[in-house]
Amino acid sequence: MTDQAVATFERNLRGRLIRPTDADYDSARALYNGMIDKRPRMIARCADVADVIAAVHFAREEGLLLAIRGGGHNGPGLGSCDDGLVIDLSMMKSVRVDKESRTVRVDAGCTSGDVDHATHAFGLAVPFGNVSTTGVAGLTLGGGTGYLTRKYGLTIDNLVEADVVLADGRLVTASTSEYADLFWALRGGGGNCGVVTSFLFQAHAVSTVYAGPIFWEATHAKAVMRAYREFLPEAPEDLGVFLGLKTVPPMDPFPKEFWGKRACAVIGSYNGDAADGERAMAPLLEAVPPPAFNWMGAMPFPAIQALFDPFFPKGLQWYWKGDFVKSLPDDAIDTHIMQAGRAPSALSLMHLYPIDGAVRRVAKDATAWSTRDATWSMVIAGIDSDPTKADALKTWGRGYWKAVHPYNLGGGYINFMMDDEAEGRLQATYGENFPRLALIKAKYDPKNLFRVNQNIQPAVA
Ligand SMILES: Cc1cc2nc3c(=O)[nH]c(=O)nc-3n(C[C@H](O)[C@H](O)[C@H](O)COP(=O)(O)OP(=O)(O)OC[C@H]3O[C@@H](n4cnc5c(N)ncnc54)[C@H](O)[C@@H]3O)c2cc1C
């Protein structure tokens, strides 16, 4: 790569090219997960689609390793790379709501909070995840689960079309009617087939919700988990509710007597008024001992989406393990409680996110994301602010996962994986859709330019 080639690339960018010699290089390369420390050769902070096209051409022609960064939240830091080029989309943040068609055009640098903010003004929302600083791009391309999933499906089930820069630099729009194979692969196949520059989503009427967490002391965890297991299939789909094994954070506003105690929690959001929300939660609450505290109440939807943001600032150490879970037998519950009790830090957690309702009404082969017959997507996350705890977080996460995995399905949500999964894990995750995904990868990215991701090797013809 000549200096002249770099200079030409830089001159033609509307955005910025950030290099190791720049004063803000360290802040520009910093990822959400403080455990990951990658040093790209260059970061192209793109201002528009033309910049993205130029960056794709530049990386391909110069033989540079290429990473794509949406929100930079990915566990193993797949939004960046060592010694390569990062396409950083964080400047591309336009959101345009069409209130007639209830659709939302979202630039690929948006966080889910950016979109919630824009749609809430119209009493609308798109199903995203439950921490508002997460990037829409990576979350969507991996699938996307959140409070609205039971009623409206995964984020990808609400994707209408996407603009994509392909490996050869062409910009195409993928939908069910154009580039339908590419559109199929985008919905769950991660960033394997190109750089998405904008998404068009279907939004839904969501405004004030009845939402928040309910915590029980760990002594009640078994009763709560058993009751939640029975409650979920009967609960109205307007109620998105996940279960967590956690520690009560030792800080306000949590009641002092519970600070640092192990706990079981359900965190829910009912799309409707408070009285209906209380009614929806009643069968669960009647089946278990009284909680330590119940903080469900009426709030604007963006408030529940951002409720956990303050506990998870950028830069913490994170080690992730995930699985899809079909059922939760009593033995599995006992194993979870034992493993969660060994958590090495107060922030470490296990969550079970529902995969039911609308998710199951989409055929397994309709999108690359295939495990629509699961009941939950489980995540085990070892989390702490102290980098010296990194090994303890990994050891705990791996041990916990190993203990519960025999009760679970073979695959897991790609957005809850690190980059140290066993061989065959992606095949197990995509199941019967895997060969088709590898063929589409071969069609759109035969040389695997887009390989800094949960990578699908192009199928050999
Ligand atoms: C605190 C926290 C909470 C979370 N909660 C949820 C949740 O509730 N539900 C859920 O589903 N997930 C959740 N996640 C997981 C989240 O979906 C993943 O971390 C996801 O990868 C984040 O996307 P990003 O754009 O921020 O990531 P990045 O690190 O920027 O990118 C992640 C991957 O996507 C690819 N990519 C990014 N942008 C593009 C693009 N424009 N075109 C093509 N490829 C691209 C990258 O190459 C990379 O492989 C959570 C993560 C965190 C850290």
Ligand as a Chemical Component Dictionary entry (heavy atoms), coordinates in Angstrom:
data_LIG
# 
_chem_comp.id                   LIG 
_chem_comp.type                 NON-POLYMER 
_chem_comp.pdbx_formal_charge   0 
_chem_comp.three_letter_code    LIG 
# 
loop_
_chem_comp_atom.comp_id 
_chem_comp_atom.atom_id 
_chem_comp_atom.alt_atom_id 
_chem_comp_atom.type_symbol 
_chem_comp_atom.charge 
_chem_comp_atom.model_Cartn_x 
_chem_comp_atom.model_Cartn_y 
_chem_comp_atom.model_Cartn_z 
_chem_comp_atom.pdbx_ordinal 
LIG C1  C1  C 0 -25.117 -4.172 27.107 1  
LIG C2  C2  C 0 -25.596 -4.996 25.946 2  
LIG C3  C3  C 0 -26.932 -5.370 25.875 3  
LIG C4  C4  C 0 -27.410 -6.126 24.800 4  
LIG N1  N1  N 0 -28.722 -6.458 24.749 5  
LIG C5  C5  C 0 -29.211 -7.109 23.669 6  
LIG C6  C6  C 0 -30.592 -7.390 23.540 7  
LIG O1  O1  O 0 -31.397 -7.035 24.391 8  
LIG N2  N2  N 0 -31.020 -8.033 22.421 9  
LIG C7  C7  C 0 -30.162 -8.417 21.437 10 
LIG O2  O2  O 0 -30.623 -8.970 20.437 11 
LIG N3  N3  N 0 -28.835 -8.192 21.548 12 
LIG C8  C8  C 0 -28.349 -7.558 22.630 13 
LIG N4  N4  N 0 -26.995 -7.317 22.746 14 
LIG C9  C9  C 0 -26.078 -7.915 21.784 15 
LIG C10 C10 C 0 -25.932 -7.046 20.563 16 
LIG O3  O3  O 0 -26.972 -7.382 19.661 17 
LIG C11 C11 C 0 -24.570 -7.298 19.904 18 
LIG O4  O4  O 0 -23.567 -6.885 20.776 19 
LIG C12 C12 C 0 -24.428 -6.599 18.564 20 
LIG O5  O5  O 0 -23.312 -7.142 17.906 21 
LIG C13 C13 C 0 -24.261 -5.113 18.729 22 
LIG O6  O6  O 0 -24.283 -4.459 17.507 23 
LIG P1  P1  P 0 -23.313 -3.194 17.259 24 
LIG O7  O7  O 0 -23.684 -2.598 15.957 25 
LIG O8  O8  O 0 -23.319 -2.330 18.460 26 
LIG O9  O9  O 0 -21.927 -3.951 17.220 27 
LIG P2  P2  P 0 -20.570 -3.776 16.380 28 
LIG O10 O10 O 0 -19.522 -4.194 17.356 29 
LIG O11 O11 O 0 -20.443 -2.452 15.766 30 
LIG O12 O12 O 0 -20.737 -4.861 15.229 31 
LIG C14 C14 C 0 -21.117 -6.177 15.531 32 
LIG C15 C15 C 0 -21.041 -7.063 14.307 33 
LIG O13 O13 O 0 -21.957 -6.601 13.323 34 
LIG C16 C16 C 0 -21.293 -6.266 12.129 35 
LIG N5  N5  N 0 -21.822 -4.996 11.637 36 
LIG C17 C17 C 0 -22.020 -3.873 12.361 37 
LIG N6  N6  N 0 -22.548 -2.923 11.588 38 
LIG C18 C18 C 0 -22.702 -3.460 10.363 39 
LIG C19 C19 C 0 -23.213 -2.970 9.135  40 
LIG N7  N7  N 0 -23.685 -1.753 9.035  41 
LIG N8  N8  N 0 -23.212 -3.785 8.053  42 
LIG C20 C20 C 0 -22.742 -5.047 8.152  43 
LIG N9  N9  N 0 -22.249 -5.563 9.292  44 
LIG C21 C21 C 0 -22.229 -4.776 10.380 45 
LIG C22 C22 C 0 -19.831 -6.144 12.495 46 
LIG O14 O14 O 0 -19.014 -6.510 11.418 47 
LIG C23 C23 C 0 -19.689 -7.094 13.632 48 
LIG O15 O15 O 0 -19.446 -8.387 13.145 49 
LIG C24 C24 C 0 -26.507 -6.543 23.787 50 
LIG C25 C25 C 0 -25.168 -6.164 23.870 51 
LIG C26 C26 C 0 -24.716 -5.406 24.919 52 
LIG C27 C27 C 0 -23.265 -5.042 25.001 53 
# 
loop_
_chem_comp_bond.comp_id 
_chem_comp_bond.atom_id_1 
_chem_comp_bond.atom_id_2 
_chem_comp_bond.value_order 
_chem_comp_bond.pdbx_ordinal 
LIG C1  C2  SING 1  
LIG C2  C3  SING 2  
LIG C2  C26 DOUB 3  
LIG C3  C4  DOUB 4  
LIG C4  N1  SING 5  
LIG C4  C24 SING 6  
LIG N1  C5  DOUB 7  
LIG C5  C6  SING 8  
LIG C5  C8  SING 9  
LIG C6  O1  DOUB 10 
LIG C6  N2  SING 11 
LIG N2  C7  SING 12 
LIG C7  O2  DOUB 13 
LIG C7  N3  SING 14 
LIG N3  C8  DOUB 15 
LIG C8  N4  SING 16 
LIG N4  C9  SING 17 
LIG N4  C24 SING 18 
LIG C9  C10 SING 19 
LIG C10 O3  SING 20 
LIG C10 C11 SING 21 
LIG C11 O4  SING 22 
LIG C11 C12 SING 23 
LIG C12 O5  SING 24 
LIG C12 C13 SING 25 
LIG C13 O6  SING 26 
LIG O6  P1  SING 27 
LIG P1  O7  DOUB 28 
LIG P1  O8  SING 29 
LIG P1  O9  SING 30 
LIG O9  P2  SING 31 
LIG P2  O10 DOUB 32 
LIG P2  O11 SING 33 
LIG P2  O12 SING 34 
LIG O12 C14 SING 35 
LIG C14 C15 SING 36 
LIG C15 O13 SING 37 
LIG C15 C23 SING 38 
LIG O13 C16 SING 39 
LIG C16 N5  SING 40 
LIG C16 C22 SING 41 
LIG N5  C17 SING 42 
LIG N5  C21 SING 43 
LIG C17 N6  DOUB 44 
LIG N6  C18 SING 45 
LIG C18 C19 SING 46 
LIG C18 C21 DOUB 47 
LIG C19 N7  SING 48 
LIG C19 N8  DOUB 49 
LIG N8  C20 SING 50 
LIG C20 N9  DOUB 51 
LIG N9  C21 SING 52 
LIG C22 O14 SING 53 
LIG C22 C23 SING 54 
LIG C23 O15 SING 55 
LIG C24 C25 DOUB 56 
LIG C25 C26 SING 57 
LIG C26 C27 SING 58 
# 
